[in-house]
């Protein structure tokens, strides 16, 4: 369980080759990695928004009650799980033009592991200071981009030269997906489920 997290953060080149040789399934990826890692930002945001509250500066803090935070957490969790599958499908669509033609399964597995730094960075939501959370998102995105760049030749078997196009296209779409998730985060975690008309 979670055996690749440290490897992807500490020695990603070697770890990608190991993951490549494992012939993992999507079910195993979600059951042993994505479902667990996606809980990190959700659980930390739940604690942070109910115990500390979002700090928007100027002494203005928004704290959610437990029911609203739980509803927001469930929605955010599902959005992240869907985003991993969506990005894997995007990578598969982009990579079809290359000779190696990785399967959709491999591309979704790839996307799940590339998202690891973003999941880990969610720990900062324990103290939901807006600028701190944004910094964590930027750093997580940069390291995810690095994993993407290293993983394309080592996991998807696409040459490094061809991989620049895959990396650039995937990052562009990934940033749009991330912005959508951040928008959902602000709505759900920042203002509470009641703002969206959810009555609990």
N, CA and C of each residue as an Amber inpcrd file, in Angstrom:
protein
   600
   0.8380000  -1.2000000   0.0000000   0.0000000   0.0000000   0.0000000
   0.8720000   1.2490000   0.0000000   0.6170000   2.1370000  -0.9260000
   1.3440000   3.4040000  -1.0190000   2.8490000   3.2120000  -1.1530000
   3.2570000   2.0710000  -1.7180000   4.6860000   1.7650000  -1.7820000
   5.4600000   2.7180000  -2.6780000   4.7900000   3.3630000  -3.6190000
   5.5110000   4.1830000  -4.5850000   5.5840000   5.6640000  -4.2150000
   4.9150000   6.0720000  -3.1600000   4.8660000   7.5020000  -2.8260000
   6.2550000   8.0460000  -2.5530000   6.9780000   7.4270000  -1.6520000
   8.3100000   7.9180000  -1.3160000   9.2410000   7.8400000  -2.5250000
   9.1400000   6.7450000  -3.2750000  10.0070000   6.5890000  -4.4400000
   9.7850000   7.6760000  -5.4770000   8.5300000   8.0280000  -5.7320000
   8.2350000   9.0810000  -6.7070000   8.7360000  10.4390000  -6.2450000
   8.7780000  10.6530000  -4.9480000   9.2470000  11.9300000  -4.4250000
  10.7650000  11.9730000  -4.2890000  11.3840000  10.8200000  -3.9860000
  12.8190000  10.8050000  -3.7070000  13.6720000  10.3890000  -4.9000000
  13.2410000   9.3810000  -5.6430000  14.0160000   8.9090000  -6.8040000
  13.0470000   8.5030000  -7.9150000  12.4110000   9.5000000  -8.5490000
  11.3340000   9.2160000  -9.5100000  11.7370000   8.4130000 -10.7390000
  12.9440000   8.6190000 -11.2680000  13.3650000   7.8550000 -12.4420000
  13.3250000   6.3570000 -12.1740000  13.9380000   5.9610000 -11.0810000
  13.9880000   4.5420000 -10.7100000  12.5860000   4.0160000 -10.4160000
  11.7770000   4.8450000  -9.7650000  10.4310000   4.4130000  -9.3760000
   9.5330000   4.2060000 -10.5920000   9.6530000   5.0960000 -11.5900000
   8.8510000   4.9280000 -12.7980000   9.1700000   3.6010000 -13.4810000
  10.4350000   3.2380000 -13.5200000  10.8160000   1.9700000 -14.1500000
  10.2410000   0.7850000 -13.3790000  10.2240000   0.9070000 -12.0520000
   9.6580000  -0.1680000 -11.2350000   8.1500000  -0.2850000 -11.4650000
   7.4630000   0.8480000 -11.5010000   6.0160000   0.8370000 -11.7430000
   5.7270000   0.2650000 -13.1340000   6.5640000   0.6130000 -14.0910000
   6.4070000   0.1260000 -15.4670000   6.4040000  -1.3930000 -15.5130000
   7.2610000  -2.0250000 -14.7080000   7.4260000  -3.4830000 -14.7470000
   6.3630000  -4.2350000 -13.9570000   5.5190000  -3.5180000 -13.2140000
   4.5520000  -4.1910000 -12.3420000   3.2670000  -4.6150000 -13.0420000
   2.9630000  -4.0670000 -14.2010000   1.7300000  -4.4130000 -14.9270000
   0.5000000  -4.2070000 -14.0470000   0.4110000  -3.0550000 -13.4550000
  -0.6720000  -2.7360000 -12.5210000  -2.0020000  -2.5570000 -13.2550000
  -3.1130000  -2.7580000 -12.5210000  -4.4460000  -2.5350000 -13.0730000
  -5.0080000  -1.2190000 -12.5090000  -6.0480000  -0.6980000 -13.1710000
  -6.6890000   0.5330000 -12.7020000  -7.3280000   0.2960000 -11.3360000
  -7.9370000  -0.8680000 -11.1560000  -8.5630000  -1.1950000  -9.8650000
  -7.5370000  -1.1670000  -8.7450000  -6.3760000  -1.7500000  -8.9920000
  -5.3190000  -1.7610000  -7.9810000  -4.8010000  -0.3560000  -7.7290000
  -4.6470000   0.4310000  -8.7860000  -4.1830000   1.8100000  -8.6360000
  -5.1110000   2.5930000  -7.7130000  -6.4060000   2.5320000  -7.9960000
  -7.3570000   3.2800000  -7.1760000  -7.4230000   2.7140000  -5.7570000
  -7.4700000   1.3870000  -5.6440000  -7.6090000   0.7700000  -4.3220000
  -6.4090000   0.9560000  -3.4240000  -5.2070000   1.0050000  -3.9920000
  -3.9940000   1.0730000  -3.1830000  -3.2700000   2.4190000  -3.2500000
  -3.7790000   3.3410000  -4.0590000  -3.0790000   4.6200000  -4.1630000
  -4.0450000   5.8130000  -4.2010000  -4.8190000   5.9300000  -5.2660000
  -5.6150000   7.1420000  -5.4770000  -6.6620000   7.3570000  -4.3820000
  -7.4260000   6.3160000  -4.0480000  -8.4760000   6.4700000  -3.0390000
  -7.9070000   6.9050000  -1.6860000  -6.7090000   6.4330000  -1.3790000
  -6.0800000   6.7660000  -0.1000000  -5.4260000   8.1370000  -0.1610000
  -4.6580000   8.3940000  -1.2310000  -3.9460000   9.6690000  -1.3350000
  -4.9070000  10.8520000  -1.4500000  -6.0360000  10.6560000  -2.1300000
  -7.0060000  11.7460000  -2.2750000  -7.6560000  12.1110000  -0.9460000
  -7.5590000  11.2130000   0.0330000  -8.1000000  11.5220000   1.3590000
  -7.2600000  12.5570000   2.0950000  -5.9830000  12.6960000   1.7300000
  -5.1030000  13.6360000   2.4410000  -5.6240000  15.0640000   2.3540000
  -5.8370000  15.6310000   1.1490000  -6.3570000  17.0020000   1.1130000
  -7.7640000  17.1240000   1.6810000  -8.5870000  16.0810000   1.5000000
  -9.9610000  16.1450000   2.0020000  -9.9830000  16.1540000   3.5290000
  -9.2650000  15.2080000   4.1370000  -9.2450000  15.1360000   5.5980000
  -8.6120000  16.3800000   6.2050000  -7.5260000  16.8490000   5.6110000
  -6.8490000  18.0420000   6.1400000  -7.7290000  19.2800000   5.9880000
  -8.4240000  19.4010000   4.8540000  -9.3230000  20.5350000   4.6620000
 -10.5050000  20.4700000   5.6150000 -10.9930000  19.2710000   5.8900000
 -12.0990000  19.1150000   6.8450000 -11.6780000  19.6190000   8.2200000
 -10.4970000  19.1880000   8.6550000  -9.9960000  19.6320000   9.9620000
  -9.7360000  21.1310000   9.9570000  -9.0640000  21.6010000   8.9160000
  -8.7080000  23.0210000   8.8560000  -9.9000000  23.9480000   8.8060000
 -10.9300000  23.5850000   8.0100000 -12.0720000  24.4850000   7.8490000
 -13.0400000  24.4320000   9.0280000 -13.0190000  23.3380000   9.7820000
 -13.9110000  23.2590000  10.9470000 -13.2400000  23.7340000  12.2310000
 -11.9130000  23.5970000  12.3250000 -11.2220000  23.9580000  13.5640000
 -10.5320000  25.3190000  13.4860000  -9.9980000  25.6530000  12.3210000
  -9.2570000  26.9080000  12.1620000 -10.0590000  27.9140000  11.3410000
 -10.5460000  27.4920000  10.1900000 -11.2930000  28.3640000   9.2980000
 -10.3940000  28.9710000   8.2390000 -10.9710000  29.2450000   7.0640000
 -10.2310000  29.8930000   5.9880000  -9.8700000  31.3120000   6.4010000
  -8.6090000  31.6340000   6.2660000  -8.1350000  32.9780000   6.5920000
  -7.9160000  33.7280000   5.2830000  -8.7770000  34.7110000   5.0090000
  -8.6750000  35.4990000   3.7830000  -7.9360000  36.8130000   4.0020000
  -7.3420000  36.9870000   5.1760000  -6.6220000  38.2190000   5.4910000
  -7.5620000  39.2740000   6.0550000  -6.9940000  40.2570000   6.6930000
  -7.7890000  41.3480000   7.2540000  -8.6580000  40.9080000   8.4100000
  -8.2800000  39.8160000   9.0670000  -9.0460000  39.3330000  10.2020000
 -10.3490000  38.6500000   9.8320000 -10.5680000  38.3850000   8.5240000
 -11.8060000  37.7490000   8.0740000 -11.5710000  36.2490000   7.9310000
 -12.2440000  35.4460000   8.7620000 -12.0940000  33.9960000   8.7470000
 -13.4560000  33.3380000   8.5630000 -13.5140000  32.3200000   7.7180000
 -14.7460000  31.5640000   7.5060000 -14.5300000  30.1470000   8.0100000
 -15.3360000  29.7690000   8.9910000 -15.2440000  28.4190000   9.5420000
 -16.5330000  27.6700000   9.2240000 -16.4150000  26.4350000   8.7520000
 -17.5850000  25.6280000   8.4010000 -18.0100000  24.7550000   9.5660000
 -19.3060000  24.4580000   9.6180000 -19.7510000  23.4640000  10.6000000
 -19.4630000  22.0750000  10.0450000 -19.6010000  21.0540000  10.8760000
 -19.1970000  19.7020000  10.4900000 -20.0130000  19.1600000   9.3160000
 -21.2930000  19.4550000   9.2770000 -22.1430000  18.9200000   8.2050000
 -21.7800000  19.5350000   6.8510000 -21.5980000  20.8430000   6.8360000
 -21.2240000  21.5080000   5.5880000 -19.8440000  21.0620000   5.1150000
 -18.9050000  20.9410000   6.0620000 -17.5520000  20.5130000   5.7090000
 -17.5510000  19.0820000   5.1790000 -18.4090000  18.2310000   5.7530000
 -18.4920000  16.8400000   5.2790000 -19.0400000  16.7880000   3.8570000
 -20.1190000  17.5500000   3.5930000 -20.6970000  17.5800000   2.2400000
 -19.6830000  18.1090000   1.2360000 -18.9700000  19.1720000   1.6090000
 -17.9470000  19.7270000   0.7230000 -16.8390000  18.7180000   0.4790000
 -16.4560000  18.0040000   1.5280000 -15.3890000  17.0130000   1.4170000
 -15.7450000  15.8710000   0.4810000 -16.9790000  15.3830000   0.5700000
 -17.4210000  14.2980000  -0.3140000 -17.3890000  14.7540000  -1.7730000
 -17.9030000  15.9540000  -2.0260000 -17.9200000  16.4800000  -3.3990000
 -16.5010000  16.6730000  -3.9360000 -15.6090000  17.2120000  -3.1010000
 -14.2260000  17.4590000  -3.5010000 -13.4910000  16.1400000  -3.7650000
 -13.7440000  15.1450000  -2.9180000 -13.1220000  13.8250000  -3.0550000
 -13.5260000  13.1880000  -4.3830000 -14.8280000  13.1970000  -4.6850000
 -15.3110000  12.6200000  -5.9340000 -14.7430000  13.3670000  -7.1360000
 -14.6380000  14.6870000  -7.0300000 -14.0870000  15.4870000  -8.1340000
 -12.6430000  15.0970000  -8.4230000 -11.8500000  14.8460000  -7.3790000
 -10.4540000  14.4450000  -7.5830000 -10.3540000  13.0660000  -8.2240000
 -11.1990000  12.1380000  -7.7910000 -11.1710000  10.7880000  -8.3710000
 -11.5200000  10.8270000  -9.8530000 -12.5160000  11.6350000 -10.1960000
 -12.9120000  11.7720000 -11.5960000 -11.8030000  12.4550000 -12.3990000
 -11.1560000  13.4490000 -11.7880000 -10.0950000  14.1920000 -12.4860000
  -8.9360000  13.2800000 -12.8780000  -8.5920000  12.3180000 -12.0300000
  -7.5000000  11.3870000 -12.3610000  -7.8560000  10.5650000 -13.5990000
  -9.0800000  10.0110000 -13.6230000  -9.5130000   9.2420000 -14.7870000
  -9.5890000  10.0890000 -16.0420000 -10.0660000  11.3220000 -15.8930000
 -10.1700000  12.2290000 -17.0340000  -8.7970000  12.5500000 -17.6100000
  -7.8370000  12.8700000 -16.7270000  -6.4970000  13.2020000 -17.2130000
  -5.8210000  11.9970000 -17.8570000  -6.0740000  10.8040000 -17.3300000
  -5.5440000   9.5990000 -17.9600000  -6.0950000   9.4110000 -19.3570000
  -7.3840000   9.7020000 -19.5380000  -8.0150000   9.6120000 -20.8540000
  -7.4400000  10.6560000 -21.8070000  -7.1790000  11.8480000 -21.2880000
  -6.5650000  12.9090000 -22.1010000  -5.1720000  12.4790000 -22.5700000
  -4.3730000  11.9400000 -21.6550000  -3.0270000  11.4880000 -22.0130000
  -3.1020000  10.3920000 -23.0750000  -4.0540000   9.4840000 -22.9160000
  -4.2280000   8.4010000 -23.8910000  -4.5710000   8.9650000 -25.2720000
  -5.4540000   9.9420000 -25.3100000  -5.8560000  10.5510000 -26.5690000
  -4.6760000  11.2610000 -27.2520000  -3.8680000  11.9710000 -26.4490000
  -2.7120000  12.6810000 -26.9990000  -1.6500000  11.6930000 -27.4900000
  -1.4490000  10.6120000 -26.7130000  -0.3510000   9.6780000 -27.0000000
  -0.6640000   8.7110000 -28.1340000  -1.9010000   8.6710000 -28.6140000
  -2.2630000   7.7130000 -29.6700000  -1.5000000   7.9480000 -30.9660000
  -1.0140000   9.1620000 -31.1630000  -0.3240000   9.4740000 -32.4220000
   1.0990000   8.9120000 -32.4680000   1.6080000   8.4410000 -31.3370000
   2.9880000   7.9530000 -31.2920000   3.0400000   6.4430000 -31.4640000
   4.2130000   5.9630000 -31.8840000   4.3570000   4.5550000 -32.2500000
   4.1040000   3.6030000 -31.0800000   4.4390000   4.0100000 -29.8560000
   4.2590000   3.1010000 -28.7210000   2.7860000   2.9000000 -28.3700000
   1.9530000   3.9000000 -28.6350000   0.5180000   3.8650000 -28.3810000
   0.1610000   3.2010000 -27.0480000   0.4680000   3.8350000 -25.9280000
   0.1360000   3.2420000 -24.6240000  -1.3700000   3.0730000 -24.4650000
  -1.7590000   2.0320000 -23.7590000  -3.1860000   1.7510000 -23.5610000
  -3.8070000   2.7850000 -22.6270000  -5.1290000   2.8600000 -22.6500000
  -5.8420000   3.7700000 -21.7490000  -5.5710000   3.3910000 -20.2920000
  -5.4780000   2.0810000 -20.0270000  -5.1760000   1.6170000 -18.6790000
  -3.8500000   2.1980000 -18.1870000  -2.8210000   2.0950000 -19.0170000
  -1.5140000   2.5990000 -18.6100000  -1.5450000   4.1110000 -18.4040000
  -2.2960000   4.8080000 -19.2420000  -2.3550000   6.2710000 -19.1340000
  -3.0780000   6.7160000 -17.8700000  -4.1190000   6.0030000 -17.4770000
  -4.8140000   6.3410000 -16.2300000  -3.9290000   6.0380000 -15.0290000
  -3.2270000   4.9290000 -15.0790000  -2.2820000   4.6010000 -14.0000000
  -1.2030000   5.6750000 -13.9150000  -0.7140000   6.0880000 -15.0640000
   0.2890000   7.1580000 -15.1300000  -0.2380000   8.4360000 -14.4830000
  -1.4700000   8.8310000 -14.8400000  -2.0690000  10.0580000 -14.2900000
  -2.2350000   9.9540000 -12.7790000  -2.6000000   8.7760000 -12.2930000
  -2.7780000   8.5940000 -10.8470000  -1.4970000   8.8190000 -10.0730000
  -0.3880000   8.3380000 -10.6100000   0.8940000   8.5240000  -9.9290000
   1.4530000   9.9330000 -10.1250000   1.1990000  10.5310000 -11.2870000
   1.6570000  11.9080000 -11.5160000   1.0050000  12.8710000 -10.5270000
  -0.2190000  12.5650000 -10.1050000  -0.9470000  13.4390000  -9.1710000
  -0.4520000  13.3460000  -7.7320000   0.4630000  12.4370000  -7.4350000
   0.9200000  12.2110000  -6.0610000   1.3780000  13.4870000  -5.3420000
   2.2280000  14.3370000  -5.9410000   2.6490000  15.5570000  -5.2280000
   1.4820000  16.4900000  -4.9040000   0.4650000  16.5220000  -5.7700000
  -0.7020000  17.3640000  -5.5080000  -1.4660000  16.8410000  -4.2970000
  -1.5830000  15.5210000  -4.2060000  -2.2590000  14.9320000  -3.0560000
  -1.4900000  15.2090000  -1.7630000  -0.1900000  14.9820000  -1.8040000
   0.6460000  15.1890000  -0.6120000   0.6150000  16.6480000  -0.1670000
   0.6330000  17.5710000  -1.1380000   0.6000000  18.9950000  -0.8120000
  -0.6660000  19.4180000  -0.0910000  -1.7130000  18.5930000  -0.1710000
  -2.9740000  18.9110000   0.4970000  -2.8810000  18.9790000   1.9980000
  -1.7560000  18.5310000   2.5550000  -1.5970000  18.5670000   4.0130000
  -1.6110000  20.0000000   4.5460000  -1.2630000  20.9740000   3.7160000
  -1.2510000  22.3710000   4.1780000  -2.6500000  22.8820000   4.4860000
  -3.6770000  22.1780000   4.0180000  -5.0520000  22.5970000   4.3010000
  -5.4090000  22.4580000   5.7760000  -4.5230000  21.8340000   6.5570000
  -4.7380000  21.8000000   8.0050000  -4.7740000  23.2160000   8.5840000
  -4.0200000  24.1030000   7.9510000  -4.0440000  25.5190000   8.3290000
  -4.3980000  26.2970000   7.0700000  -5.6920000  26.4380000   6.7740000
  -6.1320000  26.9520000   5.4690000  -5.9380000  28.4550000   5.2710000
  -4.6850000  28.8180000   5.1620000  -4.3190000  30.1880000   4.8210000
  -4.2370000  30.2590000   3.2970000  -4.9420000  31.1810000   2.6780000
  -5.0840000  31.1850000   1.2220000  -3.7370000  31.1880000   0.5080000
  -2.8160000  32.0860000   0.9070000  -1.5400000  32.1780000   0.1890000
  -0.7090000  30.9060000   0.3700000  -0.8200000  30.2690000   1.5560000
  -0.0690000  29.0420000   1.8170000  -0.5930000  27.8940000   0.9580000
  -1.9120000  27.8050000   0.8480000  -2.5150000  26.7620000   0.0150000
  -2.1710000  26.9670000  -1.4590000  -2.1570000  28.2180000  -1.9070000
  -1.7990000  28.4950000  -3.2980000  -0.3380000  28.1410000  -3.5740000
   0.5310000  28.4270000  -2.6050000   1.9430000  28.0670000  -2.7460000
   2.0990000  26.5590000  -2.8540000   1.3570000  25.8200000  -2.0220000
   1.4170000  24.3530000  -2.0660000   0.9310000  23.8290000  -3.4080000
  -0.1140000  24.4470000  -3.9630000  -0.6380000  24.0390000  -5.2670000
   0.4190000  24.2580000  -6.3580000   1.0800000  25.4120000  -6.3250000
   2.1010000  25.7220000  -7.3360000   3.2680000  24.7420000  -7.2370000
   3.7450000  24.4840000  -6.0180000   4.8610000  23.5510000  -5.8370000
   4.4650000  22.1350000  -6.2460000   3.2510000  21.7230000  -5.8640000
   2.7690000  20.3970000  -6.2480000   2.6430000  20.2570000  -7.7540000
   2.1590000  21.3060000  -8.4040000   2.0210000  21.2940000  -9.8610000
   3.3810000  21.2020000 -10.5430000   4.3580000  21.9370000 -10.0140000
   5.7160000  21.8920000 -10.5960000   6.3190000  20.4970000 -10.4840000
   6.1460000  19.8550000  -9.3200000   6.7270000  18.5270000  -9.1650000
   5.9530000  17.4920000  -9.9790000   4.6330000  17.6790000 -10.1010000
   3.8480000  16.7900000 -10.9550000   4.2950000  16.9100000 -12.4140000
   4.6130000  18.1420000 -12.8380000   5.1230000  18.3540000 -14.1980000
   6.4540000  17.6320000 -14.3830000   7.3000000  17.6450000 -13.3600000
   8.5790000  16.9500000 -13.4060000   8.3610000  15.4330000 -13.5130000
   7.4090000  14.8980000 -12.7230000   7.0900000  13.4680000 -12.8000000
   6.5380000  13.1080000 -14.1770000   5.7360000  13.9970000 -14.7270000
   5.1750000  13.7920000 -16.0620000   6.2940000  13.6980000 -17.0960000
   7.2350000  14.6300000 -17.0200000   8.3490000  14.6730000 -17.9720000
   9.2090000  13.4110000 -17.8680000   9.4890000  12.9630000 -16.6270000
  10.3160000  11.7710000 -16.4390000   9.5630000  10.4930000 -16.7940000
   8.2650000  10.4800000 -16.5290000   7.4920000   9.2600000 -16.7070000
   7.1360000   8.9380000 -18.1370000   7.0950000   9.9410000 -19.0020000
   6.7040000   9.6890000 -20.3990000   7.6620000   8.7010000 -21.0750000
   8.9820000   8.8700000 -20.9670000   9.8580000   7.8340000 -21.5460000
   9.9650000   6.5820000 -20.6810000   9.9580000   6.7370000 -19.3660000
  10.1990000   5.6010000 -18.4790000   8.9770000   4.7290000 -18.2340000
   7.7830000   5.2860000 -18.3960000   6.5690000   4.5110000 -18.1330000
   5.7180000   4.3120000 -19.3880000   5.5570000   5.3690000 -20.1890000
   4.7240000   5.2670000 -21.3870000   5.5030000   4.8330000 -22.6260000
   6.8270000   4.7290000 -22.4880000   7.6910000   4.2770000 -23.5900000
   7.6240000   5.1920000 -24.8080000   7.4060000   6.4790000 -24.5780000
   7.4450000   7.4790000 -25.6480000   8.7910000   8.1830000 -25.5370000
   9.4790000   8.3760000 -26.6420000  10.8080000   8.9780000 -26.5900000
  10.7590000  10.3710000 -25.9750000  11.8680000  10.7700000 -25.3940000
  11.9240000  12.0790000 -24.7210000  11.6400000  13.2200000 -25.6990000
  12.0980000  13.0680000 -26.9470000  11.8600000  14.1110000 -27.9480000
  10.3660000  14.2420000 -28.2560000   9.7170000  13.1000000 -28.4870000
   8.2750000  13.1200000 -28.7380000   7.5080000  13.5150000 -27.4860000
   8.0870000  13.1890000 -26.3560000   7.4190000  13.4320000 -25.0850000
   7.1820000  14.8920000 -24.7660000   7.9600000  15.7930000 -25.3860000
   7.7540000  17.2200000 -25.1290000   6.3390000  17.6550000 -25.5150000
   5.8420000  17.1270000 -26.6250000   4.4940000  17.4870000 -27.0710000
   3.4600000  16.9440000 -26.0890000   3.6440000  15.6890000 -25.6700000
   2.7150000  15.0820000 -24.7070000   2.7490000  15.8530000 -23.3920000
   3.9610000  16.1920000 -22.9400000   4.0990000  16.9210000 -21.6810000
   3.4090000  18.2750000 -21.7540000   3.7020000  19.0260000 -22.8150000
   3.1240000  20.3610000 -22.9490000   1.6090000  20.3320000 -23.0450000
   1.0760000  19.4360000 -23.8670000  -0.3750000  19.3420000 -24.0370000
  -1.0540000  18.8990000 -22.7510000  -0.4670000  17.9030000 -22.0990000
  -1.0510000  17.3960000 -20.8550000  -1.0220000  18.4560000 -19.7720000
   0.0790000  19.1850000 -19.6770000   0.1620000  20.2480000 -18.6640000
  -0.8690000  21.3340000 -18.9160000  -1.0410000  21.7080000 -20.1850000
  -2.0220000  22.7430000 -20.5050000  -3.4210000  22.3470000 -20.0700000
  -3.8370000  21.1270000 -20.4210000  -5.1680000  20.6540000 -20.0370000
  -5.2300000  20.4240000 -18.5360000  -4.1240000  19.8990000 -17.9650000
  -4.0790000  19.6590000 -16.5270000  -4.2510000  20.9240000 -15.7130000
  -3.6630000  22.0180000 -16.1760000  -3.8140000  23.2960000 -15.4680000
  -5.2730000  23.7490000 -15.4970000  -5.9490000  23.5510000 -16.6300000
  -7.3660000  23.9010000 -16.7130000  -8.2020000  23.0660000 -15.7400000
  -7.8990000  21.7630000 -15.6740000  -8.6090000  20.8910000 -14.7350000
  -8.3200000  21.3230000 -13.2960000  -7.0540000  21.6650000 -13.0220000
  -6.6810000  22.1220000 -11.6820000  -7.4150000  23.3970000 -11.3210000
  -7.5160000  24.3200000 -12.2710000  -8.2400000  25.5600000 -12.0030000
  -9.7130000  25.2860000 -11.7020000 -10.2870000  24.3240000 -12.4100000
 -11.6790000  23.9580000 -12.1400000 -11.8150000  23.3810000 -10.7340000
 -10.8610000  22.5160000 -10.3490000 -10.8850000  21.9470000  -9.0000000
 -10.6970000  23.0230000  -7.9430000  -9.8210000  23.9940000  -8.2150000
  -9.6190000  25.0860000  -7.2620000 -10.8860000  25.9310000  -7.1360000
 -11.5780000  26.1300000  -8.2550000 -12.8340000  26.8670000  -8.1990000
 -13.8620000  26.1470000  -7.3340000 -13.9460000  24.8220000  -7.5120000
 -14.8450000  24.0160000  -6.6820000 -14.4210000  24.0970000  -5.2230000
 -13.1110000  24.0670000  -5.0000000 -12.5950000  24.1390000  -3.6330000
 -12.9960000  25.4370000  -2.9520000 -12.8330000  26.5400000  -3.6670000
 -13.1890000  27.8320000  -3.0760000 -14.6730000  27.8770000  -2.7380000
 -15.4990000  27.3900000  -3.6670000 -16.9420000  27.3970000  -3.4230000
 -17.3240000  26.5020000  -2.2540000 -16.7930000  25.2710000  -2.2610000
 -17.1990000  24.3030000  -1.2510000 -16.5360000  24.5310000   0.1000000
 -15.2040000  24.6400000   0.0900000 -14.4970000  24.7730000   1.3620000
 -14.5030000  26.2120000   1.8800000 -14.4800000  27.1660000   0.9730000
 -14.3920000  28.5580000   1.4150000 -15.6890000  29.1380000   1.9180000
 -16.7890000  28.7580000   1.2870000 -18.0590000  29.3840000   1.6330000
 -19.0960000  28.4150000   2.1510000 -18.8240000  27.1190000   2.0480000
 -19.7240000  26.1440000   2.6480000 -20.7720000  25.6250000   1.6950000
 -21.2930000  24.4670000   2.0360000 -22.2710000  23.8070000   1.1890000
 -23.5650000  24.6070000   1.0670000 -23.9020000  25.3940000   2.0620000
 -25.1600000  26.1470000   2.0190000 -25.1670000  27.1860000   0.9160000
 -23.9780000  27.6920000   0.5630000 -23.8980000  28.6650000  -0.5250000
 -24.3920000  28.0510000  -1.8330000 -24.2120000  26.7320000  -1.9740000
 -24.6340000  26.0500000  -3.1860000 -26.0480000  25.5020000  -3.0750000
 -26.7230000  25.8320000  -1.9930000 -28.1060000  25.3900000  -1.8330000
 -28.2300000  23.9920000  -1.2750000 -27.1530000  23.4400000  -0.6930000
 -27.2200000  22.1170000  -0.1070000 -27.7330000  22.2590000   1.3190000
 -28.8820000  21.6940000   1.5780000 -29.4490000  21.7610000   2.9100000
 -29.2540000  20.4160000   3.6010000 -28.5970000  20.4460000   4.7590000
 -28.3360000  19.2030000   5.4930000 -29.0840000  19.2010000   6.8160000
